[in-house]
Amino acid sequence: MCIRDRYCSIKIKHEDKEYENKFSVIKMTVLEKSHGYLRFIQKSRRHMRKVIPDYTTSQTRIFITKLIDGNQLLWKWGEYESQHSLEQEMELDVGEYYILVEPEWLYEEIQQLVIAWYGKEYVLFEEVNMNKEEFCLLYTSD
């Protein structure tokens, strides 16, 4: 979904997934070179205090890669954090980027997060059906 001011986002839900599949691979297509901010947002304590009084955000592993040569992923950025909102300023060239998001959910009740982009140009987000092994086979450290 994209709205005015070049803000694009995708909501990820893991409530219906089996425990070993609590991750997502998101394809982010960049149509024009762009400078902007990529954000990963979980529910805040303020939104959850009535449902889960001692709510805290879940640790989340994030890898951002760029598809090169049509069959390899080149590492661009990664993080392993427990924050309501994690933001990374980025310069993105035209192409396809793949984002692996693997939260270690603490609560059954809430297993959702949002990936958002705010920049000069739009990007397109799409959740893809790829398992971790396929993602790792495409990954290169060069």
Disulfide bonds with the S-S distance in Angstrom:
Cys2-Cys8 2.24
